[in-house]
Amino acid sequence: MELLSIDFLGKPLRLEASMAGWQQLFWNNQLVSQLDADAERGRDSVHEFKLLNGEDELHCKLEASLDWQPFLIEYRATLNDQLVEQGSRNSKDIERQIPFQPPVPERRFSLVGLVSLGFKALKSAKLIKVVLASASLAAYSWLFSFQFALSLLACLIFHEYGHVKAMKYFGMKTKGIYLVPFLGGLALSDEKINTRWQDVVISIMGPMFGFVLSLLLTVAYLVTGEMFFAGLAVFNAFLNLFNLLPILPLDGGHVLKSISFSMNSVAGIVLCTLAALGGVALSYSLGLTLFGFLLVMGTLEIVFEWRGRHYSHLLPLDRYGQIVSAVWYIALVTGLIGIIWYFAGTGDQLLQLPLMILGT
């Protein structure tokens, strides 16, 4: 991940590193210094390299002091022992940065490239949004009624708007919302995230908006007694609960992966696994068999990938971020299950369907 980018002799000086311990220093996008992974190095590191200015040799040095949790890097850049720049960066600075992306080399004509270019052009057009939205409306109208399909699409858009709102909070440019028949929707952005906290917030805000909408629909049902609001509230809660399953690329998979991969010690992943197993036991005791089974599958996926966490380009969560993310996730899952459970107790067969699916 890119930790630092400063101007040095009119060219960018970038420091990239990973939790595994390796560091690479680039000047003008050329590798000038590299430190291999070393558990004994500690927090301090020194990069030195030489540049030629005509017949003169310039001695360049970057000294860095790095803490991962909470993240803080202090740096000092010198030229021939004369200070050029010094300062520090924290996790907020990493969130706001736009990391360097190497230019894509020009390729010759190919059918695959032409198809890819056509798809990108189509994806960026407003026409594809209209086509996908129409197809989704037709698909859901076939399953339910036209009125319920329209309302369901509104729920999906509200969910995706939660993702869009979070992206804009972090200053990311968005490309809008795309509805996909039988798969829900997508909120797209051209920019990449830099931290696990961004991944958590952007992922969980969709289901969070969905939960708030289900609460509002529940209130509307209690006030009016209209079963339409009840059905929309419970199915919206079910869709958002499904999105919180710990399976990639679902929102819950991103949240649990960010929490797990931010834990440095084996004890951390053990604790996370035990918490997941506790959730599995609770799911089976409540009769939510499907939810428990998918929780097992998602946990296994995260455990198998955990060893490669050090090579991620995303800045990990600190301890506070891990706790907040876990509590937020558990509370949201509990709230959505509570709504589903409440309407299942009304005795209406249609409103019992989401709970029956979870108990399959």
Residue pairs with C-beta under 8 A, 6 or more apart in sequence:
1 16
1 17
1 18
1 94
1 99
1 194
1 312
1 313
1 314
1 315
2 14
2 15
2 16
2 97
2 99
2 100
2 194
2 313
3 15
3 16
3 17
3 64
3 66
3 73
3 89
3 94
4 13
4 14
4 15
4 64
4 73
4 75
4 89
5 12
5 13
5 14
5 15
5 97
5 100
6 12
6 13
6 75
6 77
6 85
7 13
7 85
8 27
8 60
8 77
8 79
8 84
8 85
9 27
9 51
9 58
9 79
11 27
11 28
12 26
12 27
12 28
12 29
12 100
13 25
13 26
13 27
13 62
13 77
14 25
14 26
14 27
14 29
14 100
15 23
15 24
15 25
15 26
15 47
15 62
15 64
15 75
16 23
16 24
16 25
16 26
17 23
17 24
17 66
18 310
18 311
18 312
18 313
19 68
19 264
19 309
19 310
19 312
19 316
20 37
20 310
20 311
21 35
21 36
21 37
21 38
21 39
21 41
21 310
22 34
22 35
22 36
22 37
23 34
23 35
23 45
23 47
23 64
24 31
24 33
24 34
24 35
25 31
25 32
25 33
25 34
25 47
25 49
25 62
26 32
27 49
27 51
27 60
29 100
29 102
32 47
32 49
32 60
33 47
33 48
33 49
33 62
35 41
35 45
35 47
43 65
43 66
43 67
44 63
44 64
44 65
44 66
45 63
45 64
45 65
45 66
46 61
46 62
46 63
46 64
47 61
47 62
47 63
47 64
48 59
48 60
48 61
48 62
49 60
50 57
50 58
50 59
50 60
51 57
51 58
51 60
52 58
58 79
58 80
59 79
59 80
59 81
60 77
60 78
60 79
61 77
61 78
61 81
62 75
62 76
62 77
62 78
63 75
63 76
63 77
63 78
64 73
64 74
64 75
64 76
65 73
65 74
65 75
66 72
66 73
67 73
68 264
68 316
69 262
69 264
69 316
69 318
69 319
70 90
70 91
70 318
70 319
70 320
71 90
71 91
71 94
71 315
71 316
71 318
72 88
72 89
72 90
73 88
73 89
74 86
74 87
74 88
75 85
75 86
75 87
75 88
75 89
76 83
76 85
76 86
77 83
77 84
77 85
77 86
78 84
91 195
91 197
91 315
91 318
94 194
94 195
94 315
95 170
95 194
95 195
95 197
95 198
96 170
96 171
97 194
98 191
99 192
99 194
99 313
107 113
122 128
123 178
123 188
124 175
128 178
129 176
129 177
129 178
129 179
132 178
132 179
132 180
132 181
133 153
133 179
135 181
136 153
136 156
136 179
136 180
136 181
137 146
137 149
137 150
137 153
138 181
139 149
139 181
139 182
140 148
140 149
140 152
140 153
140 181
141 149
143 149
144 152
147 228
148 228
148 231
148 232
151 228
151 232
152 232
152 235
152 236
153 179
155 210
155 213
155 232
155 235
155 236
155 239
156 179
156 184
156 185
156 239
157 177
157 179
157 185
158 209
158 210
158 213
159 184
159 185
159 206
159 207
159 209
159 210
159 213
159 239
159 240
159 243
160 177
160 185
160 186
160 187
160 206
161 177
161 187
161 209
162 205
162 206
162 207
162 208
162 209
162 210
163 187
163 202
163 203
163 205
163 206
164 174
164 176
164 177
164 187
165 205
165 209
166 201
166 202
166 205
167 174
167 187
167 189
167 202
168 174
169 201
170 193
170 198
170 201
170 202
172 189
172 191
172 193
173 189
173 190
173 191
174 187
174 188
174 189
175 188
175 189
175 190
176 187
176 188
177 185
177 186
177 187
178 185
178 186
178 188
179 185
180 186
184 239
184 243
187 206
193 199
193 202
193 314
194 313
194 314
194 315
195 314
195 315
195 316
195 317
196 258
196 259
196 261
196 262
196 314
196 315
196 316
196 317
196 321
197 258
197 315
197 317
197 321
197 325
199 254
199 255
199 257
199 258
199 314
200 254
200 255
200 258
200 259
200 317
200 321
200 325
200 328
203 251
203 252
203 254
203 255
203 258
204 244
204 251
204 255
204 325
204 328
204 329
204 332
206 240
206 243
206 251
207 240
207 241
207 243
207 244
207 251
207 252
207 332
207 336
208 332
210 236
210 237
210 239
210 240
210 243
210 336
211 237
211 240
211 332
211 335
211 336
211 339
213 236
214 233
214 234
214 236
214 237
214 240
214 336
214 339
215 339
217 229
217 230
217 232
217 233
217 236
218 229
218 230
218 233
218 339
218 342
220 226
220 229
220 233
221 227
221 229
221 230
221 233
227 348
230 343
230 346
230 348
230 351
231 350
231 351
233 339
233 343
234 339
234 340
234 343
234 344
234 351
234 354
235 354
237 336
237 339
237 340
237 354
238 336
238 340
238 354
238 357
238 358
240 336
241 291
241 333
241 336
241 337
241 340
241 358
242 250
243 250
243 251
243 252
244 250
244 251
244 252
244 255
244 329
244 332
244 333
244 336
245 252
245 253
245 291
245 294
245 295
245 298
246 252
246 253
246 255
246 256
246 257
246 276
246 294
246 295
246 298
246 299
246 301
246 302
247 253
247 294
247 297
247 298
247 301
248 254
248 257
248 298
248 301
252 298
252 329
252 333
253 298
253 301
253 302
255 325
255 329
256 272
256 276
256 298
256 299
256 302
256 329
257 302
257 305
258 314
258 317
258 325
259 272
259 317
259 322
259 325
259 326
259 329
260 268
260 269
260 272
260 302
260 303
260 306
260 309
261 302
261 305
261 306
261 309
261 312
261 314
261 316
262 309
262 316
262 317
262 318
262 321
262 322
263 269
263 271
263 272
263 322
264 316
269 303
269 306
272 302
273 299
273 303
275 326
276 295
276 296
276 298
276 299
277 299
279 292
279 295
280 292
280 295
280 296
280 299
281 292
283 289
283 291
283 292
283 295
284 292
286 337
287 358
287 359
288 337
288 358
288 359
289 358
289 359
289 360
290 357
290 358
290 359
290 360
291 358
309 316
317 325
340 354
340 355
340 358
341 355
343 351
343 352
343 354
344 351
344 352
344 354
344 355
